[in-house]
Amino acid sequence: MPDQLHARVEACYRQAEAFFNRRFERPQVSFKLRGQKAGVAHLDQNLLRFNPQLYRENREHFLKQTVAHEVAHLVAHQMFGGRIRPHGEEWQLIMRGVYELTPDRCHTYEIARRQANRFIYRCRCDGQDFPFTAQRHALVRKGRRYYCRQCRATLVFSGEQRLE
């Protein structure tokens, strides 16, 4: 895990400790998050997970905003318990009061969609294609059936695949 990210997590905890005049248990930090989320706080496990790709592409903002955002979730949970809303008053108080940051719920990082292989299924309707994901295609191979809503025929794999 990058040293800068680990240092920022620690700095956020020290700020919270100075603000609230109490100690907080440090979380386990993981860099094993993929997809659209920049970070996730697992409250009951005291775990932070961060997206390494979004970190690399948005380092400065990520360190400032995203790390504080996720740490604020854990601090709010330790301060106020498990019955608070994820982005409610308590979390917003920490974002504004402790970190002096805007309590933004979502990031605006550019996310490149990867191309996915689609398996083309057809029915009796003329020119009708049904692109299936690999997961749905595997279910068909195990015996699941899908039907066309118009002609009610079973969809059949055409043998074609394409990238979307």
CYANA upper distance limits for C-alpha pairs under 8 A (distance plus 0.5 A):
  1 MET  CA      5 LEU  CA      7.96
  1 MET  CA      6 HIS  CA      7.82
  1 MET  CA     30 SER  CA      7.97
  1 MET  CA     31 PHE  CA      6.85
  2 PRO  CA      6 HIS  CA      7.07
  3 ASP  CA      7 ALA  CA      6.53
  4 GLN  CA      8 ARG  CA      6.63
  4 GLN  CA     63 LEU  CA      8.31
  5 LEU  CA      9 VAL  CA      6.81
  5 LEU  CA     63 LEU  CA      6.82
  5 LEU  CA     67 VAL  CA      8.11
  6 HIS  CA     10 GLU  CA      6.87
  6 HIS  CA     29 VAL  CA      8.34
  7 ALA  CA     11 ALA  CA      6.60
  8 ARG  CA     12 CYS  CA      6.61
  8 ARG  CA     63 LEU  CA      7.03
  8 ARG  CA     64 LYS  CA      8.34
  8 ARG  CA     67 VAL  CA      7.55
  9 VAL  CA     13 TYR  CA      6.89
  9 VAL  CA     67 VAL  CA      6.91
  9 VAL  CA     68 ALA  CA      7.84
  9 VAL  CA     71 VAL  CA      7.45
 10 GLU  CA     14 ARG  CA      6.76
 11 ALA  CA     15 GLN  CA      6.71
 12 CYS  CA     16 ALA  CA      6.79
 12 CYS  CA     68 ALA  CA      6.73
 12 CYS  CA     71 VAL  CA      7.41
 12 CYS  CA     99 TYR  CA      7.99
 13 TYR  CA     17 GLU  CA      6.59
 13 TYR  CA     24 PHE  CA      7.54
 13 TYR  CA     26 ARG  CA      8.15
 13 TYR  CA     71 VAL  CA      7.91
 14 ARG  CA     18 ALA  CA      6.64
 15 GLN  CA     19 PHE  CA      6.63
 15 GLN  CA     98 VAL  CA      7.05
 15 GLN  CA     99 TYR  CA      7.84
 16 ALA  CA     20 PHE  CA      6.49
 16 ALA  CA     21 ASN  CA      8.40
 16 ALA  CA     75 VAL  CA      8.03
 16 ALA  CA     94 ILE  CA      8.41
 16 ALA  CA     98 VAL  CA      6.52
 17 GLU  CA     21 ASN  CA      5.77
 17 GLU  CA     22 ARG  CA      5.62
 17 GLU  CA     23 ARG  CA      5.93
 17 GLU  CA     24 PHE  CA      7.23
 18 ALA  CA     22 ARG  CA      7.72
 19 PHE  CA     98 VAL  CA      6.79
 24 PHE  CA     75 VAL  CA      7.72
 24 PHE  CA     78 GLN  CA      7.94
 26 ARG  CA     46 ASN  CA      8.12
 27 PRO  CA     46 ASN  CA      5.37
 27 PRO  CA     47 LEU  CA      5.59
 27 PRO  CA     48 LEU  CA      7.08
 28 GLN  CA     46 ASN  CA      7.03
 28 GLN  CA     47 LEU  CA      5.32
 28 GLN  CA     48 LEU  CA      6.80
 29 VAL  CA     47 LEU  CA      6.38
 29 VAL  CA     48 LEU  CA      5.32
 29 VAL  CA     49 ARG  CA      6.43
 29 VAL  CA     50 PHE  CA      8.38
 30 SER  CA     47 LEU  CA      8.03
 30 SER  CA     48 LEU  CA      6.60
 30 SER  CA     49 ARG  CA      5.14
 30 SER  CA     50 PHE  CA      6.79
 31 PHE  CA     49 ARG  CA      6.11
 31 PHE  CA     50 PHE  CA      5.36
 31 PHE  CA     51 ASN  CA      6.51
 31 PHE  CA     52 PRO  CA      6.40
 32 LYS  CA     49 ARG  CA      6.68
 32 LYS  CA     50 PHE  CA      6.88
 32 LYS  CA     51 ASN  CA      6.94
 32 LYS  CA     52 PRO  CA      7.81
 33 LEU  CA     37 LYS  CA      8.03
 33 LEU  CA     38 ALA  CA      8.23
 33 LEU  CA     39 GLY  CA      7.79
 33 LEU  CA     49 ARG  CA      6.50
 33 LEU  CA     50 PHE  CA      5.94
 33 LEU  CA     51 ASN  CA      5.01
 33 LEU  CA     52 PRO  CA      7.60
 34 ARG  CA     51 ASN  CA      6.04
 34 ARG  CA     52 PRO  CA      8.18
 34 ARG  CA     53 GLN  CA      8.24
 35 GLY  CA     51 ASN  CA      8.20
 36 GLN  CA    111 ILE  CA      7.22
 37 LYS  CA     51 ASN  CA      7.41
 38 ALA  CA     50 PHE  CA      6.38
 38 ALA  CA     51 ASN  CA      5.59
 38 ALA  CA     54 LEU  CA      6.68
 38 ALA  CA     55 TYR  CA      8.04
 38 ALA  CA     66 THR  CA      7.49
 38 ALA  CA    107 HIS  CA      7.86
 39 GLY  CA     48 LEU  CA      7.70
 39 GLY  CA     49 ARG  CA      6.03
 39 GLY  CA     50 PHE  CA      4.82
 39 GLY  CA     51 ASN  CA      6.54
 39 GLY  CA     66 THR  CA      7.27
 39 GLY  CA     67 VAL  CA      8.04
 39 GLY  CA     70 GLU  CA      7.02
 40 VAL  CA     48 LEU  CA      6.36
 40 VAL  CA     49 ARG  CA      5.70
 40 VAL  CA     50 PHE  CA      7.05
 40 VAL  CA     70 GLU  CA      6.84
 41 ALA  CA     46 ASN  CA      7.96
 41 ALA  CA     47 LEU  CA      6.44
 41 ALA  CA     48 LEU  CA      5.20
 41 ALA  CA     49 ARG  CA      7.00
 41 ALA  CA     70 GLU  CA      6.00
 41 ALA  CA     71 VAL  CA      7.86
 41 ALA  CA     73 HIS  CA      6.94
 41 ALA  CA     74 LEU  CA      7.14
 42 HIS  CA     46 ASN  CA      6.35
 42 HIS  CA     47 LEU  CA      5.54
 42 HIS  CA     48 LEU  CA      6.74
 42 HIS  CA     49 ARG  CA      8.49
 42 HIS  CA     74 LEU  CA      8.32
 43 LEU  CA     47 LEU  CA      7.27
 43 LEU  CA     73 HIS  CA      7.95
 43 LEU  CA     74 LEU  CA      6.37
 43 LEU  CA     77 HIS  CA      7.17
 46 ASN  CA     74 LEU  CA      7.33
 48 LEU  CA     70 GLU  CA      7.48
 48 LEU  CA     71 VAL  CA      8.15
 50 PHE  CA     55 TYR  CA      8.21
 51 ASN  CA     55 TYR  CA      6.66
 52 PRO  CA     56 ARG  CA      6.67
 53 GLN  CA     57 GLU  CA      6.80
 54 LEU  CA     58 ASN  CA      6.41
 54 LEU  CA     59 ARG  CA      8.24
 54 LEU  CA     62 PHE  CA      8.30
 54 LEU  CA    109 TYR  CA      7.74
 54 LEU  CA    111 ILE  CA      8.41
 55 TYR  CA     59 ARG  CA      5.54
 55 TYR  CA     62 PHE  CA      6.43
 55 TYR  CA     63 LEU  CA      8.34
 58 ASN  CA     62 PHE  CA      6.16
 58 ASN  CA    109 TYR  CA      7.70
 59 ARG  CA     63 LEU  CA      6.52
 60 GLU  CA     64 LYS  CA      6.85
 61 HIS  CA     65 GLN  CA      6.19
 61 HIS  CA     66 THR  CA      7.69
 62 PHE  CA     66 THR  CA      5.30
 62 PHE  CA     67 VAL  CA      6.92
 63 LEU  CA     67 VAL  CA      5.96
 63 LEU  CA     68 ALA  CA      8.11
 64 LYS  CA     68 ALA  CA      6.97
 65 GLN  CA     69 HIS  CA      6.46
 65 GLN  CA    101 LEU  CA      7.76
 66 THR  CA     70 GLU  CA      6.82
 66 THR  CA    107 HIS  CA      8.25
 67 VAL  CA     71 VAL  CA      6.63
 68 ALA  CA     72 ALA  CA      6.37
 68 ALA  CA     95 MET  CA      7.86
 68 ALA  CA     99 TYR  CA      7.62
 69 HIS  CA     73 HIS  CA      7.20
 69 HIS  CA     95 MET  CA      7.43
 69 HIS  CA    103 PRO  CA      8.07
 70 GLU  CA     74 LEU  CA      7.38
 71 VAL  CA     75 VAL  CA      6.67
 72 ALA  CA     76 ALA  CA      6.39
 72 ALA  CA     91 TRP  CA      6.59
 72 ALA  CA     94 ILE  CA      6.55
 72 ALA  CA     95 MET  CA      6.99
 73 HIS  CA     77 HIS  CA      6.66
 73 HIS  CA     86 PRO  CA      7.48
 73 HIS  CA     91 TRP  CA      6.73
 74 LEU  CA     78 GLN  CA      6.69
 75 VAL  CA     79 MET  CA      6.50
 75 VAL  CA     94 ILE  CA      8.50
 76 ALA  CA     80 PHE  CA      6.19
 76 ALA  CA     81 GLY  CA      7.81
 76 ALA  CA     90 GLU  CA      6.65
 76 ALA  CA     91 TRP  CA      6.16
 76 ALA  CA     94 ILE  CA      7.76
 77 HIS  CA     81 GLY  CA      5.33
 77 HIS  CA     82 GLY  CA      6.22
 77 HIS  CA     84 ILE  CA      8.10
 80 PHE  CA     84 ILE  CA      7.58
 80 PHE  CA     90 GLU  CA      7.98
 84 ILE  CA     88 GLY  CA      7.30
 84 ILE  CA     90 GLU  CA      7.88
 85 ARG  CA     89 GLU  CA      8.33
 86 PRO  CA     91 TRP  CA      7.47
 87 HIS  CA     91 TRP  CA      6.07
 87 HIS  CA     92 GLN  CA      7.05
 87 HIS  CA    105 ARG  CA      7.32
 88 GLY  CA     92 GLN  CA      6.68
 89 GLU  CA     93 LEU  CA      6.47
 90 GLU  CA     94 ILE  CA      7.00
 91 TRP  CA     95 MET  CA      6.81
 91 TRP  CA    103 PRO  CA      8.49
 92 GLN  CA     96 ARG  CA      6.56
 92 GLN  CA    103 PRO  CA      6.05
 93 LEU  CA     97 GLY  CA      5.92
 93 LEU  CA     98 VAL  CA      7.93
 94 ILE  CA     98 VAL  CA      5.48
 94 ILE  CA     99 TYR  CA      7.14
 95 MET  CA     99 TYR  CA      5.69
 95 MET  CA    100 GLU  CA      6.62
 95 MET  CA    101 LEU  CA      5.93
 95 MET  CA    102 THR  CA      7.08
 95 MET  CA    103 PRO  CA      5.99
 96 ARG  CA    100 GLU  CA      4.90
 96 ARG  CA    101 LEU  CA      5.66
 96 ARG  CA    102 THR  CA      6.69
 96 ARG  CA    103 PRO  CA      7.16
115 GLN  CA    163 LEU  CA      6.51
115 GLN  CA    164 GLU  CA      5.88
116 ALA  CA    133 THR  CA      8.36
116 ALA  CA    163 LEU  CA      5.95
116 ALA  CA    164 GLU  CA      5.93
117 ASN  CA    133 THR  CA      7.47
117 ASN  CA    134 ALA  CA      7.60
117 ASN  CA    161 GLN  CA      7.17
117 ASN  CA    162 ARG  CA      6.18
117 ASN  CA    163 LEU  CA      5.10
117 ASN  CA    164 GLU  CA      6.96
118 ARG  CA    131 PRO  CA      5.84
118 ARG  CA    132 PHE  CA      5.83
118 ARG  CA    133 THR  CA      5.71
118 ARG  CA    134 ALA  CA      7.18
118 ARG  CA    161 GLN  CA      6.01
118 ARG  CA    162 ARG  CA      5.83
118 ARG  CA    163 LEU  CA      6.57
118 ARG  CA    164 GLU  CA      7.37
119 PHE  CA    131 PRO  CA      5.91
119 PHE  CA    132 PHE  CA      5.44
119 PHE  CA    133 THR  CA      6.89
119 PHE  CA    134 ALA  CA      7.48
119 PHE  CA    137 HIS  CA      7.23
119 PHE  CA    157 PHE  CA      7.70
119 PHE  CA    159 GLY  CA      8.08
119 PHE  CA    160 GLU  CA      6.73
119 PHE  CA    161 GLN  CA      5.14
119 PHE  CA    162 ARG  CA      7.30
120 ILE  CA    129 ASP  CA      6.78
120 ILE  CA    130 PHE  CA      6.07
120 ILE  CA    131 PRO  CA      5.07
120 ILE  CA    132 PHE  CA      6.68
120 ILE  CA    157 PHE  CA      6.56
120 ILE  CA    158 SER  CA      6.39
120 ILE  CA    159 GLY  CA      7.57
120 ILE  CA    160 GLU  CA      5.99
120 ILE  CA    161 GLN  CA      6.30
120 ILE  CA    162 ARG  CA      8.12
121 TYR  CA    129 ASP  CA      6.46
121 TYR  CA    130 PHE  CA      5.39
121 TYR  CA    131 PRO  CA      6.71
121 TYR  CA    132 PHE  CA      7.53
121 TYR  CA    155 LEU  CA      6.29
121 TYR  CA    156 VAL  CA      5.66
121 TYR  CA    157 PHE  CA      4.81
121 TYR  CA    158 SER  CA      5.91
122 ARG  CA    128 GLN  CA      6.70
122 ARG  CA    129 ASP  CA      5.81
122 ARG  CA    130 PHE  CA      6.56
122 ARG  CA    155 LEU  CA      5.78
122 ARG  CA    156 VAL  CA      5.88
122 ARG  CA    157 PHE  CA      6.98
122 ARG  CA    158 SER  CA      6.88
123 CYS  CA    128 GLN  CA      7.42
123 CYS  CA    129 ASP  CA      8.36
123 CYS  CA    147 TYR  CA      8.45
123 CYS  CA    148 CYS  CA      6.94
123 CYS  CA    151 CYS  CA      8.21
123 CYS  CA    153 ALA  CA      6.42
123 CYS  CA    154 THR  CA      6.95
123 CYS  CA    155 LEU  CA      5.46
123 CYS  CA    156 VAL  CA      6.91
124 ARG  CA    151 CYS  CA      7.38
124 ARG  CA    153 ALA  CA      7.11
125 CYS  CA    150 GLN  CA      8.29
125 CYS  CA    151 CYS  CA      7.13
132 PHE  CA    136 ARG  CA      6.37
132 PHE  CA    137 HIS  CA      6.47
133 THR  CA    137 HIS  CA      6.59
134 ALA  CA    138 ALA  CA      6.61
135 GLN  CA    139 LEU  CA      6.97
136 ARG  CA    140 VAL  CA      6.94
137 HIS  CA    141 ARG  CA      6.93
138 ALA  CA    142 LYS  CA      6.89
139 LEU  CA    143 GLY  CA      7.02
139 LEU  CA    144 ARG  CA      6.07
140 VAL  CA    144 ARG  CA      5.07
140 VAL  CA    145 ARG  CA      6.52
140 VAL  CA    146 TYR  CA      8.37
145 ARG  CA    154 THR  CA      7.13
145 ARG  CA    155 LEU  CA      7.83
146 TYR  CA    154 THR  CA      6.29
146 TYR  CA    155 LEU  CA      6.13
147 TYR  CA    152 ARG  CA      5.97
147 TYR  CA    153 ALA  CA      5.97
147 TYR  CA    154 THR  CA      4.95
147 TYR  CA    155 LEU  CA      5.90
148 CYS  CA    152 ARG  CA      5.23
148 CYS  CA    153 ALA  CA      6.06
148 CYS  CA    154 THR  CA      6.99
148 CYS  CA    155 LEU  CA      6.92
